């Protein structure tokens, strides 16, 4: 088998395994439960899940979406998270693989890929519980600072500068928007979880990606909110979790945003000079 094809297949399979772990995070973190123990079990009857009943995607199909013990239905969220993680992991590998030639590039790739795939459990938790756990975002900021020390083709001080500028742009812009919104609407307009999320992503990907991610998220979030209002799909408190839009916007910015950002800022520079 061609090594490139093998690594792509490995990325997909590894994504399935990571997605299975993400399902544990999605269920346990909002409930302040340990992610290490007890082992996987049915939330309805507490029956331990055996290893051959815990295979990503396959077990859901073979068990016909039912617990083999109490026959309680298994949520479609489980295979959806596993498949989405696998597809995102594969996409990240295909997008960045040509730039990986040395151990430090591998290390940077692993950290940056992790910063994107972890947006899946964060989004799922925010949709269900309206929270973005500090247990993910704060270590994420620390990991971004660590990543700046990995040798690359720019000096260390410049890498640290980019990390700090991205952190301040991502987190600072949302904090400013939240403060202005709270002053205008006389209630909390932006949760600190969103601020920490964008500080984390900005520290990893830089200020341009953070800015484009926020812009993408704002447009998509506004459109989604309008559709939900139109069809009266909002909850009783009319809250729309912004974390999933920030996540999707940042992923879009990483894959396409640098080209768009470069064209936009280049155009603005020419307009200013004119």
N, C-alpha and C positions, 0 to 999 in steps of 0.2 A: 504493500500500500504506500502511495506517495506520502512523504512526511508532512506536507502541508495539509493534505486531506485528513491524515490521522490526527493532527493537532486541532483541526477544526472540529472533528468528531469528538475529540477529547474535551474541547471547550464546551460543547453542547451537553455531553454527559455530566461533566463536572458542574455545569449550571443546574442540571436537574437535582443533583445532590445538594448543592447550596440552596436551591429553592425549597427543598424539603426541610432544611434547617431553618430557613426563613419562616416557614409555617409555624415552627415552634416559637420563634420570636414574636410573631404576630399574635399568637394566642396568649403567651405567658407574660411578656413585658408589661402590657397594660394592667395585668392583674398582680403585678409585683411578685411573680412566681420565679423560682430558680429555673434557669434554662438547662441546668445540668442534671437535676434530679427532681422528681422521679423520672423514670424513662417514659418514652412515648406511650400514651394510653388513650382510650376512648373517653372524651369529655362527658359522655352521657352515662356510661356504666363503670368507668375507671378500669376497664379490662386492659391489661398490658398488651401492647401491639407487638407481635413477634416480628423478627427481622424480615421474613418473607412476606409479611403483610404491610411492610413499610417501604416498598420499592417505589421510587418516584414514578408517577403516571401509571405504571403497570398495575400496582396494587389497587388503585382506584377503579381501574377497568375490571380486573379479575374479581374484586369483591363486589362489583356492581353497585358501587357508591353506598354500601351499607356496612356497618360494623358487623363482623362475623359473630359477635357475641349477642348484643342486644338488638341488632338489626336497625339501629338508629341511622338515619341518613348521614352520609359524609358530605360536607359542603363542597361545592364546585370550586371554592376558593383554593383548595389544596392543589389540585392539578393545574389550575390557572396560574398560581404563583410559581409552581415548578416549571411550567412550560415557558412563562414569560421570562423567568430568570435565565433559563437555558438559551432562549432566543437572544436576549440582551447580551449574555456572555459571549455567544457566538459572534454577534455583530461587533462587539468591542474588539474581539480578537481579529476579525477580518479587517477592521478599520485601522488598527494600530500595528499589526504584525510586521509590516515592512520596515518599521522604524526600530525594531528590536534586534540588536546585534551583540550586546554585551551584558554582563551580569547586572550592571547598574541600570541599564535600560529595562531589563527584566524586572528588577525590583520596583522601579518607578511604574512600570506597566501594571504590576500586581496591585500596588496601592491605588493607582488611579482607577483601575477596573473595579476594585472593591468600593470606591467612593460612588460609583454609578449603580452597581447592582444593589447596594444596600438601600437605595432609594425605593426599591420595591416594597420591603417590609415597612419602611417609614410611611410610605403612601397608604398602604393597607391599614396601618394602625390609625393614621390621621383620618381616613374615611370613616372608620368605625367608631373611634373614641375621641376624635378631635384633639389628639396630642401627638407630639413628635418627641419621643423619649430622649432625655439628655444622655442616657446610657449608650446611645449610638452617636449623636451629634457631637458631644464633647470629646469623646475619644477620636472622632473623625477629624476634629480640628487639630488635635495633637498629632495624628497620623500625617496630616498635611504639612505640619511644621517639620516632622521627621523626614518627609519626602524631600523637602527643600535641601536637606543635607546630603542627599544622594548625588554623587558626582555626575555632572552632565556637561553639555557644551557651553554653559554659561557660568560665570563666577558664582561662588557661594553667596556673596553679599547680594548679588542681583537676584538669585533665586529666593532668598529670604525677603528681599524687597517686594518681589512679585507676589509671594505668598501673603505678606502683610497687607499689600494694597488690595489684593483680591478679597481678603477677609474683611477689610474695612468697607470696601465697595459693596460686597454682597450683604453683610450684616448691617452696615451703617445705613444703606439706602432703605432697606425695609424698616429699620428702626425709625428713621426720619418719617417715612410714609405713615407708619403706625402712630407716631406722636401727632402728626398733622391731622390724621383721620380721627383720632381720639378727641382732639380739640374741636374739630368741626362737628362730629356726631355725638359728642358727650358720652362716649362709651368706647371700650377697647376695640380698636380697628385692626390690630395686627398682633397676633400672639408672639411671645418671645421664642416659642419653638420654631416659628418660621424664620425669625431673625438668626437663630443659631444654625438652622439648616443652611441658609445662604452664606453665613460666615464660613461654615465648613466647606461648602462647594466652591466658594470664591477663593479660599485658601488653597484648594487643590488645583483649580483650573485658571485662576487669574481674573483680573477685573473685567476684561472684555467678555469672557464667557459668563461671568456672574451677571453683568449688566444685560447682556442679550437674553440670558435665561429668565431674568425678571420681566423683561419686555415681552418675551414670548408667553410667559405664564400669565401676564396681565391681560393680553388679548384673548387667550384661550379661556381663561377664567371668567372674563366678562361675557364671552359668548356662551359658555356653559351655564353661567348664572342666569342669563337672559332666557335660554331654552328651558331651564328648570322652573323659572318663574312663569313662563308661558304655559307650561304643562302642570304647574302647581306640584312640582316634585320636591320642593324644599321642605325641610323638617319644620316642626312647630316653632323653633327658635330662629328659623331662617338663616342658619349658619351654613356656609360653604367652606369646607376645609381647603386651604390654599396650598398646603404642602404638596399634594399630588400634582398641581399645576406647576409649582416651582420645580419639582422633580422632572416632569416631562419637558418643561421649557429648557432646563439645563442640559438634559440629554440631547435635545434637538440642537442646542447651541454648540455642544461639543462636536456633534457630527457635521453640522452645517454652518454653525454660527460664526466661526472665524472668517469664513469667506464673506458672509453677509456683513459682519462687523467691519472687516477691512474695507469693503466697498462703501459702507455708510460713513465711517469716520474719514475715509479719503475724500468722499463727496463733501462732507462738512468742512474739511480743511480747505478745499478749493473754493467753497462758497465764502468762507471767512476771508481768505486771501483776496478774492475778487472784490 
